[in-house]
Amino acid sequence: MAISIFRPSVSLPQHFLYSINPQKFSSISVIRKKQSFLHCVASDSAPPPTRQEMSLSVGMYLIPHPNKVEKGGEDAFFVSSDNGEVIVVADGVSGWAEKNVDPALFSRELVANVSSLVGTVEVNDDPQILIKGAHAATSSIGSATVIVSVFKNGILKIASVGDCGLRVIRKGQMIFSTFPLEHYFDCPYQLSSEAVTQTYLDAIVSTVNLQVGDTIIMGSDGLFDNIFDQEIVSVVTTNDDVSNAAKALADLARNHSVDTKFDSPFSLEARARGFDVPWWKKVFGMKFTGGKLDDITVIVGKVKTT
């Protein structure tokens, strides 16, 4: 992933912060209450029923780039468990390694700063403001793409800078998808330590009304560069357990990433942008194919009643 350099606390309790260890994480069940409606009723009427409570079960899985296993990769992620409201994924930009900078430092500090801001008055359940505060507090050299989601009262708010992604599946259909923002191929928008770069103002902001049974899939580009949306739907609909689904998606992305013959989303996009084999290879029917080796972070959340 290219570096974009353009010239044109106190942690709250019961939070989970992960940035290393490529292993299966146990699911988290967190409860949130929908706001109830207020009705005017006669004194002899029964009180109106309260709306159903909702819970979000979350499963997580991380597979580092094969050359970065010892340090746990350069992705970082966080799931808040006090009310289960916030999920964040950040992907350190690997191009900084050419400048003798560890790309993992920026992404991990950025995510840690998000975790420390969760629940503060200034944030007010706004993922874009979370990005603003976390970026301002990050002192490490480097840059990262990032996506933050806030789920409360049945509403999912999303803010994204770069090419980490989020999908929502309902009844076997993908009903929502974020899309990446790039300066050019394989150089996404990113938050950076540089004075002039993207900020929270460049985030794509979305809102989705969720229903019981909906499934959220969040991840770094290592997931979405190697798996098509229809494959994501297939895996999620055949794995009811969120931890199993997260592992299955990560494993599939990993398998595709090392398959030189697989025509991945990454290779399709590369050819569409003009990156292909030399003309003489095309004469023999050859083309650029294969997945993309990368860190792969997958978070699966399912909305349920309690």
VOBA-1610 file (N, C-alpha, C; in pm, whole numbers, padded with zeros to 5 digits, always signed):
BEGIN
Met+00085-00118+00000Met+00000+00000+00000Met+00088+00123+00000Ala+00067+00216-00091Ala+00153+00331-00106Ala+00125+00436+00001Ile+00229+00515+00035Ile+00213+00626+00128Ile+00157+00745+00052Ser+00060+00810+00110Ser+00002+00929+00050Ser+00057+01052+00120Ile+00141+01128+00052Ile+00189+01255+00106Ile+00158+01360+00000Phe+00044+01422+00011Phe-00003+01516-00088Phe+00013+01659-00036Arg+00049+01751-00122Arg+00058+01892-00085Arg-00055+01964-00156Pro-00157+01932-00235Pro-00257+02005-00324Pro-00327+02099-00246Ser-00483+00959+02852Ser-00620+00922+02868Ser-00645+00812+02968Val-00766+00812+02950Val-00798+00700+03041Val-00893+00608+02968Ser-00859+00477+02961Ser-00945+00382+02894Ser-01065+00350+02980Leu-01182+00338+02914Leu-01302+00301+02987Leu-01299+00152+03017Pro-01369+00106+03120Pro-01366-00036+03156Pro-01439-00121+03055Gln-01406-00250+03056Gln-01474-00352+02977Gln-01460-00329+02827His-01346-00281+02783His-01319-00267+02641His-01224-00379+02598Phe-01233-00415+02473Phe-01142-00515+02419Phe-01062-00450+02306Leu-00933-00457+02316Leu-00842-00399+02217Leu-00750-00508+02167Tyr-00754-00535+02038Tyr-00671-00639+01980Tyr-00592-00579+01864Ser-00466-00615+01855Ser-00389-00575+01739Ser-00295-00685+01694Ile-00282-00791+01774Ile-00193-00900+01736Ile-00259-01032+01769Asn-00184-01138+01752Asn-00227-01275+01781Asn-00328-01326+01678Pro-00279-01398+01575Pro-00367-01450+01470Pro-00442-01573+01518Gln-00542-01553+01598Gln-00612-01666+01652Gln-00760-01635+01659Lys-00838-01736+01685Lys-00982-01720+01699Lys-01013-01655+01831Phe-01095-01549+01828Phe-01137-01484+01950Phe-01279-01528+01981Ser-01309-01545+02109Ser-01444-01585+02147Ser-01542-01474+02119Ser-01666-01510+02094Ser-01767-01410+02062Ser-01802-01331+02186Ile-01848-01209+02163Ile-01888-01120+02270Ile-02037-01093+02255Ser-02113-01106+02358Ser-02254-01069+02356Ser-02270-00942+02437Val-02324-00841+02372Val-02343-00714+02439Val-02486-00669+02418Ile-02542-00607+02519Ile-02685-00574+02516Ile-02702-00425+02498Arg-02794-00389+02412Arg-02830-00249+02400Arg-02981-00240+02393Lys-03036-00132+02445Lys-03180-00116+02450Lys-03224-00014+02346Lys-03330-00048+02276Lys-03391+00049+02188Lys-03473+00147+02271Gln-03485+00269+02223Gln-03567+00365+02292Gln-03713+00323+02281Ser-03784+00334+02392Ser-03925+00299+02389Ser-04009+00421+02355Phe-04126+00398+02296Phe-04216+00505+02261Phe-04300+00545+02382Leu-04339+00670+02391Leu-04424+00720+02498Leu-04565+00737+02445His-04662+00671+02505His-04800+00677+02461His-04884+00743+02568Cys-04990+00813+02527Cys-05090+00863+02620Cys-05202+00760+02626Val-05232+00706+02743Val-05332+00602+02755Val-05428+00635+02868Ala-05546+00578+02863Ala-05643+00596+02970Ala-05594+00526+03096Ser-05643+00571+03212Ser-05593+00519+03337Ser-05622+00372+03357Asp-05726+00322+03289Asp-05758+00181+03305Asp-05698+00094+03196Ser-05612+00153+03116Ser-05548+00077+03008Ser-05418+00016+03059Ala-05382-00097+02998Ala-05255-00160+03032Ala-05141-00077+02976Pro-05029-00071+03042Pro-04915+00006+02989Pro-04867-00055+02859Pro-04819+00029+02767Pro-04773-00022+02638Pro-04650-00108+02655Pro-04636-00210+02572Pro-04517-00294+02582Pro-04392-00218+02542Thr-04282-00243+02609Thr-04156-00182+02570Thr-04100-00254+02448Arg-04020-00183+02373Arg-03960-00243+02255Arg-03858-00347+02296Gln-03835-00442+02207Gln-03744-00552+02237Gln-03601-00501+02255Glu-03531-00563+02349Glu-03389-00537+02361Glu-03316-00608+02249Met-03199-00553+02212Met-03118-00611+02107Met-02979-00641+02160Ser-02917-00742+02107Ser-02779-00774+02142Ser-02698-00792+02015Leu-02570-00764+02027Leu-02479-00781+01913Leu-02373-00882+01953Ser-02373-00997+01889Ser-02268-01096+01909Ser-02157-01072+01809Val-02034-01067+01856Val-01921-01030+01770Val-01815-01138+01772Gly-01768-01178+01654Gly-01657-01269+01639Gly-01545-01201+01562Met-01421-01231+01597Met-01305-01163+01537Met-01198-01263+01497Tyr-01127-01233+01389Tyr-01016-01319+01349Tyr-00915-01236+01270Leu-00788-01258+01300Leu-00679-01186+01234Leu-00574-01284+01184Ile-00536-01269+01057Ile-00425-01346+01000Ile-00323-01245+00945Pro-00205-01235+01005Pro-00106-01140+00955Pro-00049-01182+00818His+00005-01085+00750His+00083-01111+00629His+00190-01215+00665Pro+00215-01312+00575Pro+00311-01419+00609Pro+00450-01369+00646Asn+00488-01251+00598Asn+00619-01197+00633Asn+00617-01112+00760Lys+00497-01098+00821Lys+00484-01010+00937Lys+00424-01083+01057Val+00431-01214+01054Val+00368-01294+01159Val+00432-01268+01295Glu+00563-01254+01299Glu+00633-01239+01427Glu+00586-01116+01504Lys+00556-01008+01432Lys+00512-00886+01502Lys+00360-00871+01501Gly+00290-00971+01446Gly+00144-00970+01450Gly+00078-00889+01342Gly+00152-00850+01239Gly+00094-00773+01131Gly+00088-00625+01162Glu+00023-00550+01072Glu+00015-00404+01085Glu-00128-00354+01096Asp-00224-00447+01099Asp-00363-00411+01127Asp-00383-00397+01277Ala-00481-00319+01316Ala-00523-00310+01456Ala-00674-00297+01460Phe-00737-00351+01565Phe-00882-00337+01575Phe-00926-00335+01719Phe-01050-00291+01738Phe-01104-00270+01872Phe-01254-00292+01870Val-01305-00356+01974Val-01450-00374+01993Val-01482-00333+02135Ser-01571-00238+02153Ser-01611-00199+02287Ser-01718-00295+02336Ser-01705-00339+02459Ser-01796-00439+02511Ser-01886-00386+02622Asp-01865-00261+02666Asp-01950-00209+02772Asp-02094-00196+02724Asn-02113-00141+02605Asn-02244-00141+02542Asn-02235-00193+02399Gly-02119-00238+02362Gly-02100-00294+02228Gly-02121-00195+02118Glu-02098-00069+02144Glu-02137+00033+02047Glu-02033+00061+01940Val-01907+00041+01970Val-01803+00089+01878Val-01715-00026+01830Ile-01692-00029+01699Ile-01596-00120+01638Ile-01506-00036+01548Val-01376-00062+01552Val-01283+00010+01465Val-01181-00087+01408Val-01147-00067+01282Val-01039-00140+01215Val-00947-00038+01150Ala-00817-00052+01173Ala-00718+00036+01112Ala-00610-00048+01046Asp-00562-00003+00934Asp-00461-00076+00855Asp-00341+00014+00835Gly-00230-00020+00901Gly-00108+00058+00885Gly-00056+00051+00743Val-00017+00164+00688Val+00031+00171+00549Val+00173+00120+00540Ser+00190+00009+00468Ser+00318-00064+00468Ser+00431+00013+00402Gly+00400+00112+00319Gly+00505+00188+00252Gly+00601+00259+00346Trp+00559+00280+00471Trp+00646+00346+00568Trp+00767+00262+00605Ala+00758+00132+00582Ala+00872+00045+00612Ala+00994+00084+00529Glu+00970+00140+00410Glu+01080+00184+00324Glu+01153+00303+00385Lys+01090+00370+00481Lys+01151+00483+00550Lys+01199+00442+00691Asn+01211+00310+00712Asn+01254+00255+00840Asn+01159+00291+00954Val+01031+00299+00921Val+00926+00324+01020Val+00838+00200+01028Asp+00808+00152+01148Asp+00720+00037+01165Asp+00575+00082+01139Pro+00512+00034+01032Pro+00376+00079+00999Pro+00272+00042+01103Ala+00303-00056+01189Ala+00207-00099+01290Ala+00189+00003+01403Leu+00291+00086+01426Leu+00285+00177+01541Leu+00173+00278+01528Phe+00155+00334+01409Phe+00052+00436+01390Phe-00087+00375+01402Ser-00110+00261+01336Ser-00243+00201+01340Ser-00281+00159+01481Arg-00186+00105+01556Arg-00217+00060+01692Arg-00244+00177+01785Glu-00165+00283+01773Glu-00190+00399+01858Glu-00323+00465+01822Leu-00352+00472+01693Leu-00479+00531+01649Leu-00598+00456+01710Val-00592+00324+01704Val-00701+00242+01758Val-00709+00257+01910Ala-00594+00259+01976Ala-00594+00278+02121Ala-00656+00412+02160Asn-00631+00514+02078Asn-00689+00645+02106Asn-00840+00645+02084Val-00887+00571+01985Val-01032+00557+01968Val-01092+00495+02093Ser-01029+00390+02144Ser-01083+00320+02261Ser-01092+00411+02382Ser-00997+00502+02397Ser-00997+00591+02514Ser-01104+00699+02503Leu-01152+00724+02382Leu-01252+00829+02361Leu-01395+00778+02364Val-01412+00646+02360Val-01547+00589+02357Val-01625+00631+02481Gly-01745+00681+02460Gly-01833+00718+02570Gly-01814+00859+02622Thr-01719+00935+02568Thr-01699+01071+02615Thr-01806+01164+02558Val-01833+01270+02631Val-01939+01363+02591Val-01908+01426+02456Glu-01781+01458+02434Glu-01744+01527+02311Glu-01774+01443+02187Val-01760+01313+02199Val-01782+01223+02084Val-01930+01212+02051Asn-02015+01194+02151Asn-02159+01190+02133Asn-02201+01091+02024Asp-02143+00969+02031Asp-02181+00861+01940Asp-02159+00895+01792Asp-02063+00978+01764Asp-02035+01021+01626Asp-01902+00960+01582Pro-01904+00863+01487Pro-01778+00798+01447Pro-01680+00892+01381Gln-01730+00994+01314Gln-01640+01091+01251Gln-01564+01172+01356Ile-01632+01206+01465Ile-01565+01279+01573Ile-01468+01187+01647Leu-01500+01059+01655Leu-01404+00964+01712Leu-01275+00963+01631Ile-01288+00962+01499Ile-01170+00966+01412Ile-01093+01095+01433Lys-01165+01205+01443Lys-01101+01335+01465Lys-01016+01334+01591Gly-01077+01293+01702Gly-01005+01294+01829Gly-00889+01197+01834Ala-00911+01078+01779Ala-00805+00976+01781Ala-00686+01019+01695His-00713+01077+01579His-00606+01122+01490His-00526+01233+01557Ala-00596+01328+01619Ala-00527+01440+01684Ala-00437+01393+01798Ala-00476+01284+01862Ala-00400+01235+01978Ala-00288+01140+01939Thr-00279+01101+01813Thr-00178+01003+01770Thr-00047+01073+01737Ser+00059+01032+01804Ser+00190+01096+01786Ser+00288+01011+01707Ser+00257+00886+01682Ser+00348+00798+01608Ser+00365+00847+01465Ile+00481+00819+01407Ile+00505+00847+01266Ile+00442+00736+01183Gly+00378+00774+01074Gly+00316+00675+00987Gly+00181+00720+00939Ser+00104+00626+00888Ser-00032+00655+00843Ser-00111+00526+00839Ala-00243+00540+00831Ala-00330+00423+00832Ala-00464+00457+00770Thr-00525+00359+00708Thr-00665+00369+00673Thr-00745+00324+00794Val-00871+00369+00803Val-00948+00337+00923Val-01097+00340+00894Ile-01171+00255+00963Ile-01316+00257+00959Ile-01367+00243+01102Val-01465+00325+01137Val-01526+00323+01271Val-01676+00310+01255Ser-01737+00220+01332Ser-01882+00209+01335Ser-01932+00225+01477Val-02047+00289+01491Val-02113+00307+01620Val-02255+00254+01608Phe-02291+00155+01689Phe-02424+00093+01684Phe-02499+00127+01812Lys-02612+00197+01796Lys-02691+00236+01913Lys-02836+00255+01873Asn-02927+00200+01954Asn-03069+00213+01930Asn-03109+00165+01790Gly-03045+00058+01744Gly-03078+00000+01615Gly-03020+00073+01496Ile-02942+00177+01519Ile-02886+00257+01410Ile-02735+00239+01407Leu-02682+00206+01291Leu-02538+00191+01272Leu-02486+00314+01198Lys-02394+00385+01263Lys-02328+00500+01203Lys-02185+00461+01166Ile-02142+00502+01048Ile-02013+00457+00995Ile-01936+00577+00942Ala-01807+00580+00970Ala-01716+00678+00910Ala-01591+00605+00865Ser-01548+00630+00742Ser-01437+00554+00684Ser-01344+00645+00606Val-01215+00628+00630Val-01111+00696+00553Val-01023+00589+00490Gly-01033+00573+00358Gly-00949+00476+00289Gly-01024+00353+00243Asp-00961+00235+00258Asp-01016+00115+00197Asp-01045+00001+00295Cys-01045+00027+00427Cys-01109-00070+00515Cys-01259-00066+00483Gly-01329-00176+00506Gly-01467-00181+00458Gly-01567-00237+00557Leu-01694-00223+00520Leu-01805-00275+00600Leu-01916-00319+00506Arg-01976-00433+00537Arg-02091-00483+00463Arg-02202-00517+00563Val-02327-00507+00516Val-02441-00550+00596Val-02521-00650+00513Ile-02546-00767+00573Ile-02622-00872+00506Ile-02754-00892+00580Arg-02862-00897+00503Arg-02996-00919+00559Arg-03068-01025+00478Lys-03107-01132+00543Lys-03183-01241+00480Lys-03114-01290+00352Gly-02984-01310+00361Gly-02908-01365+00249Gly-02877-01267+00137Gln-02904-01139+00159Gln-02876-01037+00058Gln-02788-00928+00118Met-02693-00879+00040Met-02611-00768+00085Met-02687-00639+00060Ile-02721-00569+00168Ile-02804-00449+00155Ile-02725-00320+00168Phe-02598-00331+00214Phe-02518-00210+00228Phe-02371-00245+00213Ser-02298-00155+00148Ser-02154-00173+00131Ser-02086-00038+00127Thr-01977-00024+00203Thr-01894+00095+00188Thr-01810+00079+00061Phe-01750+00187+00019Phe-01661+00179-00096Phe-01533+00255-00065Pro-01420+00211-00121Pro-01291+00273-00088Pro-01271+00406-00160Leu-01194+00491-00099Leu-01150+00615-00163Leu-01000+00606-00184Glu-00955+00631-00307Glu-00813+00621-00341Glu-00768+00744-00419His-00641+00778-00401His-00580+00880-00485His-00547+00821-00622Tyr-00497+00701-00619Tyr-00471+00622-00739Tyr-00465+00477-00695Phe-00446+00386-00789Phe-00455+00244-00757Phe-00358+00205-00646Asp-00412+00139-00544Asp-00338+00089-00429Asp-00277+00201-00345Cys-00329+00321-00356Cys-00289+00432-00269Cys-00417+00496-00214Pro-00470+00441-00106Pro-00597+00490-00053Pro-00582+00619+00028Tyr-00693+00686+00050Tyr-00697+00794+00147Tyr-00651+00737+00281Gln-00584+00820+00361Gln-00530+00770+00488Gln-00504+00885+00584Leu-00520+00855+00711Leu-00479+00947+00815Leu-00329+00934+00834Ser-00261+01043+00861Ser-00115+01038+00862Ser-00058+01131+00967Ser+00070+01110+00997Ser+00145+01200+01084Ser+00191+01324+01007Glu+00179+01322+00876Glu+00220+01435+00795Glu+00127+01554+00819Ala+00181+01674+00807Ala+00102+01794+00835Ala-00012+01813+00736Val+00012+01778+00610Val-00090+01795+00507Val-00130+01657+00456Thr-00247+01613+00492Thr-00295+01481+00450Thr-00444+01476+00471Gln-00504+01358+00461Gln-00646+01346+00485Gln-00677+01360+00636Thr-00800+01403+00665Thr-00845+01417+00802Thr-00983+01354+00815Tyr-01042+01371+00933Tyr-01178+01321+00956Tyr-01278+01383+00859Leu-01247+01502+00807Leu-01337+01568+00712Leu-01344+01495+00579Asp-01245+01411+00551Asp-01244+01334+00427Asp-01315+01200+00442Ala-01365+01169+00560Ala-01430+01040+00583Ala-01562+01032+00508Ile-01591+00914+00457Ile-01724+00885+00403Ile-01812+00847+00522Val-01923+00916+00537Val-02012+00895+00651Val-02143+00834+00603Ser-02188+00728+00670Ser-02311+00658+00632Ser-02389+00621+00757Thr-02520+00599+00737Thr-02608+00553+00844Thr-02696+00441+00791Val-02706+00333+00868Val-02787+00218+00828Val-02878+00179+00945Asn-03007+00164+00918Asn-03100+00112+01018Asn-03093-00041+01016Leu-03055-00100+01129Leu-03037-00245+01135Leu-03160-00312+01194Gln-03177-00438+01159Gln-03286-00520+01210Gln-03228-00644+01276Val-03307-00705+01363Val-03267-00831+01423Val-03242-00932+01311Gly-03129-01002+01319Gly-03091-01099+01217Gly-02990-01045+01117Asp-02972-00914+01112Asp-02873-00856+01022Asp-02732-00895+01067Thr-02642-00905+00970Thr-02503-00937+00999Thr-02414-00826+00945Ile-02321-00780+01028Ile-02224-00679+00991Ile-02089-00747+00968Ile-02023-00714+00858Ile-01888-00764+00833Ile-01796-00643+00817Met-01696-00632+00902Met-01597-00526+00891Met-01459-00588+00874Gly-01372-00517+00803Gly-01239-00572+00786Gly-01145-00477+00715Ser-01019-00516+00713Ser-00918-00443+00637Ser-00926-00483+00491Asp-00849-00415+00406Asp-00856-00445+00263Asp-00802-00584+00232Gly-00729-00645+00326Gly-00686-00783+00305Gly-00802-00879+00291Leu-00916-00844+00349Leu-01037-00924+00331Leu-01102-00893+00197Phe-01131-00766+00172Phe-01212-00729+00057Phe-01136-00733-00075Asp-01002-00729-00072Asp-00923-00744-00194Asp-00919-00890-00242Asn-00952-00982-00151Asn-00937-01125-00183Asn-01067-01204-00187Ile-01177-01145-00145Ile-01305-01214-00143Ile-01413-01128-00209Phe-01490-01189-00296Phe-01601-01119-00358Phe-01720-01113-00262Asp-01805-01015-00284Asp-01920-00997-00196Asp-02009-01121-00192Gln-02026-01187-00307Gln-02112-01307-00308Gln-02052-01420-00224Glu-01918-01423-00216Glu-01854-01522-00130Glu-01877-01488+00017Ile-01873-01361+00050Ile-01899-01319+00187Ile-02039-01360+00228Val-02136-01334+00142Val-02274-01372+00171Val-02285-01522+00194Ser-02221-01600+00107Ser-02228-01745+00117Ser-02169-01795+00248Val-02053-01741+00287Val-01989-01784+00410Val-02074-01748+00531Val-02125-01626+00534Val-02202-01580+00649Val-02332-01657+00664Thr-02399-01685+00554Thr-02528-01755+00562Thr-02512-01902+00597Thr-02391-01957+00583Thr-02370-02098+00617Thr-02296-02115+00750Asn-02265-02004+00817Asn-02200-02009+00948Asn-02276-01919+01044Asp-02366-01979+01121Asp-02448-01900+01211Asp-02367-01843+01327Asp-02264-01913+01370Asp-02179-01865+01478Asp-02084-01758+01425Val-02083-01642+01491Val-02005-01529+01439Val-01854-01554+01443Ser-01807-01626+01544Ser-01664-01657+01550Ser-01624-01751+01437Asn-01707-01851+01410Asn-01681-01942+01299Asn-01685-01869+01166Ala-01780-01776+01153Ala-01791-01700+01028Ala-01668-01613+01007Ala-01620-01546+01113Ala-01501-01462+01101Ala-01379-01543+01060Lys-01363-01660+01122Lys-01250-01747+01088Lys-01261-01798+00945Ala-01383-01839+00904Ala-01402-01891+00769Ala-01372-01785+00663Leu-01414-01662+00689Leu-01385-01553+00594Leu-01235-01524+00588Ala-01170-01520+00704Ala-01026-01494+00706Ala-00949-01606+00636Asp-00987-01730+00661Asp-00920-01843+00597Asp-00938-01840+00446Leu-01060-01807+00401Leu-01086-01802+00257Leu-01005-01690+00192Ala-01001-01575+00258Ala-00921-01464+00205Ala-00774-01501+00198Arg-00726-01569+00301Arg-00586-01612+00302Arg-00559-01710+00187Asn-00648-01806+00166Asn-00629-01903+00058Asn-00628-01834-00079His-00719-01739-00097His-00722-01666-00224His-00597-01581-00243Ser-00544-01527-00132Ser-00431-01435-00144Ser-00305-01502-00196Val-00294-01634-00177Val-00174-01706-00221Val-00200-01787-00348Asp-00319-01773-00404Asp-00356-01846-00526Asp-00328-01758-00647Thr-00222-01787-00718Thr-00182-01703-00832Thr-00277-01714-00950Lys-00364-01813-00951Lys-00457-01831-01062Lys-00596-01775-01031Phe-00619-01739-00905Phe-00750-01687-00867Phe-00767-01545-00919Asp-00877-01520-00989Asp-00905-01387-01041Asp-00978-01309-00932Ser-00902-01247-00846Ser-00953-01183-00725Ser-01010-01045-00753Pro-01083-00987-00657Pro-01123-00847-00672Pro-01004-00754-00696Phe-00890-00785-00632Phe-00770-00703-00650Phe-00718-00711-00793Ser-00709-00833-00849Ser-00656-00846-00985Ser-00752-00788-01088Leu-00882-00801-01065Leu-00980-00741-01156Leu-00966-00589-01157Glu-00951-00531-01039Glu-00936-00386-01029Glu-00804-00341-01091Ala-00698-00420-01071Ala-00568-00385-01129Ala-00576-00378-01281Arg-00638-00479-01342Arg-00650-00479-01488Arg-00736-00363-01536Ala-00841-00332-01461Ala-00928-00222-01498Ala-00854-00088-01492Arg-00752-00081-01407Arg-00672+00042-01394Arg-00550+00041-01485Gly-00537-00062-01569Gly-00428-00066-01666Gly-00305-00142-01623Phe-00313-00214-01510Phe-00200-00294-01464Phe-00222-00438-01509Asp-00141-00483-01603Asp-00160-00616-01659Asp-00026-00671-01705Val-00026-00794-01754Val+00094-00856-01807Val+00136-00786-01935Pro+00263-00800-01977Pro+00308-00739-02102Pro+00226-00788-02221Trp+00226-00709-02329Trp+00142-00740-02445Trp+00172-00876-02504Trp+00301-00915-02500Trp+00336-01042-02564Trp+00280-01161-02488Lys+00258-01143-02356Lys+00194-01249-02281Lys+00044-01255-02312Lys-00013-01140-02342Lys-00155-01137-02377Lys-00180-01213-02507Val-00080-01213-02594Val-00092-01287-02720Val-00118-01435-02693Phe-00062-01485-02583Phe-00079-01626-02548Phe-00196-01646-02452Gly-00280-01543-02441Gly-00400-01555-02358Gly-00376-01537-02210Met-00260-01484-02172Met-00228-01466-02031Met-00279-01331-01982Lys-00304-01321-01853Lys-00347-01195-01792Lys-00303-01193-01646Phe-00304-01075-01588Phe-00267-01059-01448Phe-00377-01116-01360Thr-00342-01214-01279Thr-00437-01275-01186Thr-00371-01293-01051Gly-00447-01344-00957Gly-00393-01374-00824Gly-00451-01284-00718Gly-00442-01330-00593Gly-00486-01249-00481Gly-00377-01154-00438Lys-00400-01088-00323Lys-00304-00991-00271Lys-00263-01033-00131Leu-00134-01062-00113Leu-00083-01093+00020Leu-00093-00971+00110Asp-00153-00988+00226Asp-00175-00875+00314Asp-00216-00925+00452Asp-00217-00834+00550Asp-00282-00866+00676Asp-00432-00878+00651Ile-00495-00970+00719Ile-00639-00993+00700Ile-00708-00984+00835Thr-00788-00882+00853Thr-00867-00866+00975Thr-01014-00878+00941Val-01086-00960+01017Val-01228-00982+00994Val-01303-00969+01126Ile-01409-00890+01126Ile-01499-00879+01241Ile-01641-00902+01192Val-01709-00996+01254Val-01848-01029+01218Val-01937-01003+01338Gly-02041-00926+01319Gly-02136-00898+01426Gly-02278-00931+01381Lys-02354-00996+01467Lys-02491-01033+01434Lys-02587-00971+01534Val-02690-00905+01483Val-02790-00839+01566Val-02895-00941+01608Lys-02916-00953+01740Lys-03010-01051+01793Lys-03095-00989+01903Thr-03208-01055+01933Thr-03283-01018+02052Thr-03226-01093+02171Thr-03250-01039+02288Thr-03199-01106+02408Thr-03313-01176+02483
//
